[in-house]
């Protein structure tokens, strides 16, 4: 099944019976990210699309602004006990003239897949660090937004096997998902799609919306703003800080997008046919 999933025996208990079966689990493994050969962070993630992940992570950290800022990115480390390279250590060499992270930016501790890495801890700092103005270039029909979570779900192939992964996707105005990524960490899934966009030289992603399979936290909203994405679509609820950041940055935030309905918390004018009293 590859490195994305792993099989494990379980005892299945229901009101009617108990039986043993094989369950499929989503893999969670550490990835040590080194910058210019120096340890930067160890984060837990689902293996796969690691180059997208590290590019998105470094962009969110403000260490790179484009694909040209990275000279090389390669796996390192020797073989494990099984004689194979686990591909859990990746070294990024920054291009000439790109400043390496300061000592206080290095995180030489294990970071869980439930916790993001972005250094900005306040809305004011996000607004200061943001390089892109959120424009009204993207306008999407309400029906397309309502269908977005289902379209994302249809492309979450590993979730179908495990039920244990978050999904993120970049969607155009027609409702086509140009990039979908999965990960045990919701922030990793977002870093992967934004890293893909950066590597494709598509930042700022003014023509794309970000669709996420769970809630809209402050950190996910932050990543969208820093990537120049003006519309965030979430299946579940936003946090109060996410809404405040969306309002102040100019981002359209739609939550509880399911079953044909949604709550539009900020800047509804990008949603065509929307009838909302939300104040800009």
C-alpha positions as CSV (number, residue, x, y, z in Angstrom):
1,X,0.0,0.0,0.0
2,X,3.0,2.3,0.0
3,X,4.1,4.7,2.7
4,X,0.8,6.6,2.9
5,X,-1.0,3.8,4.7
6,X,-0.3,0.8,6.9
7,X,-2.3,-2.3,7.7
8,X,-2.9,-3.3,11.4
9,X,-5.1,-5.9,13.0
10,X,-8.0,-4.6,15.1
11,X,-10.9,-6.1,17.2
12,X,-14.1,-4.7,15.8
13,X,-16.8,-4.4,18.4
14,X,-20.5,-3.7,17.7
15,X,-23.7,-4.2,19.5
16,X,-24.3,-7.4,17.5
17,X,-20.9,-9.0,17.3
18,X,-17.1,-8.8,17.8
19,X,-14.7,-9.9,15.1
20,X,-11.1,-9.5,14.2
21,X,-10.2,-7.7,11.0
22,X,-7.5,-5.7,9.2
23,X,-7.7,-1.9,9.4
24,X,-5.9,0.6,7.2
25,X,-4.1,3.4,9.0
26,X,-2.8,6.7,7.8
27,X,0.9,6.8,8.2
28,X,2.4,9.6,10.4
29,X,6.2,10.0,10.4
30,X,8.7,12.7,11.3
31,X,10.3,14.9,8.7
32,X,13.5,16.7,9.7
33,X,13.9,19.8,7.7
34,X,17.4,21.2,7.4
35,X,18.3,24.5,5.9
36,X,21.8,24.8,4.4
37,X,22.7,21.7,6.3
38,X,21.6,23.1,9.7
39,X,18.6,21.6,11.6
40,X,15.5,23.8,11.4
41,X,12.5,21.8,12.5
42,X,11.2,18.3,12.9
43,X,7.5,18.0,12.1
44,X,5.1,15.1,11.9
45,X,3.5,14.5,8.6
46,X,2.0,12.0,6.1
47,X,4.9,11.1,3.7
48,X,4.4,12.3,0.2
49,X,4.6,15.6,-1.6
50,X,7.4,16.6,0.8
51,X,8.9,19.1,-1.6
52,X,5.5,20.9,-1.7
53,X,5.3,20.7,2.1
54,X,8.7,22.3,2.8
55,X,8.2,25.0,0.2
56,X,4.9,26.0,1.6
57,X,6.2,25.8,5.2
58,X,9.2,28.0,4.3
59,X,6.9,30.5,2.5
60,X,4.6,30.7,5.6
61,X,7.7,31.3,7.8
62,X,8.7,34.2,5.5
63,X,12.0,32.5,4.6
64,X,11.3,32.3,0.9
65,X,9.1,34.3,-1.5
66,X,9.4,32.2,-4.6
67,X,10.8,29.0,-6.1
68,X,14.0,30.8,-7.1
69,X,14.9,31.3,-3.5
70,X,15.6,27.6,-3.2
71,X,18.8,26.3,-4.9
72,X,18.3,22.6,-4.2
73,X,16.1,20.5,-2.0
74,X,17.1,16.9,-1.5
75,X,16.6,13.9,0.8
76,X,19.5,13.0,2.9
77,X,20.3,10.4,5.6
78,X,21.4,6.9,5.3
79,X,19.6,3.6,5.3
80,X,17.5,2.5,8.2
81,X,17.4,-0.9,10.0
82,X,15.6,-2.4,7.0
83,X,18.4,-1.3,4.7
84,X,16.2,1.4,3.0
85,X,16.3,5.2,3.2
86,X,13.3,6.3,5.1
87,X,13.2,9.7,3.3
88,X,12.5,11.4,6.6
89,X,15.3,14.0,6.4
90,X,15.3,16.8,3.8
91,X,17.9,19.5,3.3
92,X,17.1,22.8,1.6
93,X,19.9,24.9,0.2
94,X,18.8,28.5,-0.1
95,X,19.8,30.4,-3.1
96,X,22.7,33.0,-3.0
97,X,21.6,36.1,-1.2
98,X,18.6,34.5,0.6
99,X,19.1,34.9,4.4
100,X,19.0,31.7,6.5
101,X,16.7,31.6,9.5
102,X,17.8,33.5,12.6
103,X,18.6,31.4,15.7
104,X,15.3,32.2,17.3
105,X,13.4,30.9,14.2
106,X,14.9,27.4,14.5
107,X,12.7,24.8,16.2
108,X,14.8,21.9,17.2
109,X,11.9,20.1,18.9
110,X,9.3,17.7,17.6
111,X,6.2,19.5,16.4
112,X,3.0,17.5,16.2
113,X,0.8,17.2,13.1
114,X,-1.9,19.1,15.0
115,X,0.2,22.3,15.5
116,X,1.2,24.7,12.8
117,X,4.7,26.3,12.5
118,X,3.9,29.8,11.4
119,X,5.9,32.3,13.4
120,X,3.4,35.1,13.2
121,X,1.4,35.2,16.4
122,X,-0.7,38.2,15.9
123,X,-3.0,39.7,13.3
124,X,-0.9,42.9,13.1
125,X,2.2,40.8,12.3
126,X,0.4,38.9,9.6
127,X,-0.7,42.1,8.0
128,X,2.8,43.5,8.2
129,X,4.4,40.4,6.8
130,X,1.9,40.0,3.9
131,X,3.3,40.8,0.5
132,X,0.1,40.6,-1.5
133,X,-3.0,42.6,-1.5
134,X,-6.2,40.6,-1.5
135,X,-8.0,41.7,-4.6
136,X,-11.5,41.1,-6.0
137,X,-10.1,39.4,-9.1
138,X,-11.7,36.1,-8.0
139,X,-15.5,35.9,-7.9
140,X,-17.2,32.5,-7.5
141,X,-20.8,31.5,-7.9
142,X,-22.5,30.4,-4.6
143,X,-23.4,27.0,-6.0
144,X,-19.8,26.3,-6.9
145,X,-18.7,27.1,-3.4
146,X,-21.4,24.9,-1.9
147,X,-20.2,22.0,-4.1
148,X,-16.5,22.6,-3.2
149,X,-16.3,20.3,-0.1
150,X,-17.8,17.4,-2.0
151,X,-15.4,17.9,-4.9
152,X,-12.5,17.9,-2.5
153,X,-13.8,14.8,-0.7
154,X,-14.0,13.0,-4.0
155,X,-10.3,13.4,-4.5
156,X,-9.2,12.4,-1.0
157,X,-8.2,8.9,-2.0
158,X,-6.2,8.1,1.1
159,X,-9.0,9.3,3.3
160,X,-11.2,6.8,1.6
161,X,-8.9,4.0,2.8
162,X,-8.2,5.3,6.3
163,X,-10.7,8.1,7.4
164,X,-7.7,9.7,9.0
165,X,-6.5,12.5,6.8
166,X,-7.2,16.2,6.3
167,X,-7.6,17.6,2.8
168,X,-6.8,20.9,1.2
169,X,-7.4,22.0,-2.4
170,X,-6.9,25.0,-4.6
171,X,-10.1,25.7,-6.7
172,X,-10.6,28.0,-9.6
173,X,-13.8,30.0,-10.4
174,X,-15.3,27.2,-12.4
175,X,-15.0,24.8,-9.5
176,X,-12.1,22.8,-10.8
177,X,-9.5,21.7,-8.2
178,X,-6.1,22.3,-9.7
179,X,-4.3,20.8,-6.7
180,X,-5.4,18.5,-3.9
181,X,-3.2,17.3,-1.0
182,X,-3.8,15.2,2.1
183,X,-2.0,14.9,5.4
184,X,-2.6,14.0,9.0
185,X,-2.0,17.7,9.8
186,X,-4.5,20.2,8.4
187,X,-1.7,22.8,8.3
188,X,0.5,20.4,6.4
189,X,-2.2,19.8,3.8
190,X,-2.4,23.6,3.3
191,X,1.3,24.0,3.2
192,X,1.4,21.3,0.5
193,X,-1.0,23.0,-1.8
194,X,0.5,26.5,-1.3
195,X,4.0,25.0,-1.8
196,X,2.7,23.5,-5.0
197,X,1.5,26.9,-6.1
198,X,4.8,28.5,-5.2
199,X,6.7,25.8,-7.2
200,X,4.5,26.4,-10.2
201,X,5.1,30.2,-9.9
202,X,1.4,30.8,-9.1
203,X,1.8,33.1,-6.1
204,X,0.0,35.3,-5.4
205,X,-2.9,32.8,-6.1
206,X,-5.4,35.5,-6.7
207,X,-7.4,33.3,-9.2
208,X,-7.8,30.5,-6.7
209,X,-9.8,29.7,-3.6
210,X,-8.5,27.5,-0.7
211,X,-10.8,24.7,0.3
212,X,-10.2,22.8,3.6
213,X,-11.9,19.7,4.9
214,X,-12.1,20.8,8.5
215,X,-12.3,24.0,10.5
216,X,-10.8,27.4,9.6
217,X,-8.2,28.2,12.2
218,X,-6.1,31.3,12.5
219,X,-3.1,29.5,11.1
220,X,-4.9,28.3,8.0
221,X,-6.3,31.8,7.4
222,X,-2.9,33.2,7.9
223,X,-1.4,30.9,5.3
224,X,-4.1,31.9,2.8
225,X,-3.5,35.6,3.4
226,X,0.3,35.3,3.0
227,X,-0.3,33.4,-0.3
228,X,-2.5,36.1,-1.7
229,X,-5.6,33.9,-1.6
230,X,-8.8,35.9,-1.2
231,X,-11.4,33.2,-0.5
232,X,-11.2,30.4,2.1
233,X,-13.9,27.7,2.1
234,X,-14.1,25.5,5.2
235,X,-16.4,22.5,5.9
236,X,-16.5,23.3,9.6
237,X,-16.4,26.3,11.9
238,X,-13.9,29.2,11.9
239,X,-12.3,30.5,15.1
240,X,-12.9,34.0,16.3
241,X,-9.3,35.0,15.5
242,X,-9.6,33.6,12.0
243,X,-12.7,35.7,11.4
244,X,-10.9,38.8,12.8
245,X,-7.9,38.2,10.5
246,X,-10.1,37.6,7.5
247,X,-12.1,40.8,8.2
248,X,-9.0,43.0,8.6
249,X,-7.0,41.5,5.7
250,X,-9.9,41.5,3.2
251,X,-10.3,37.8,2.9
252,X,-13.7,36.2,2.2
253,X,-14.3,33.5,4.8
254,X,-17.1,30.9,4.3
255,X,-17.6,28.2,7.0
256,X,-20.0,25.4,7.6
257,X,-20.1,24.8,3.8
258,X,-22.2,21.7,3.6
259,X,-25.5,20.5,2.3
260,X,-25.9,23.5,0.0
261,X,-25.7,26.1,2.8
262,X,-22.9,28.1,4.3
263,X,-22.1,30.9,6.7
264,X,-20.2,33.8,5.1
265,X,-18.4,35.6,7.9
266,X,-16.5,38.3,6.0
267,X,-16.4,40.1,2.7
268,X,-19.3,38.3,0.9
269,X,-19.0,40.4,-2.3
270,X,-16.8,37.8,-4.0
271,X,-19.6,35.3,-3.8
272,X,-21.9,35.8,-6.8
273,X,-25.6,35.7,-6.1
274,X,-24.9,36.1,-2.4
275,X,-27.5,37.9,-0.4
276,X,-25.8,38.8,2.9
277,X,-26.0,41.5,5.4
278,X,-22.4,40.9,6.5
279,X,-20.6,44.3,6.6
280,X,-17.5,44.8,4.6
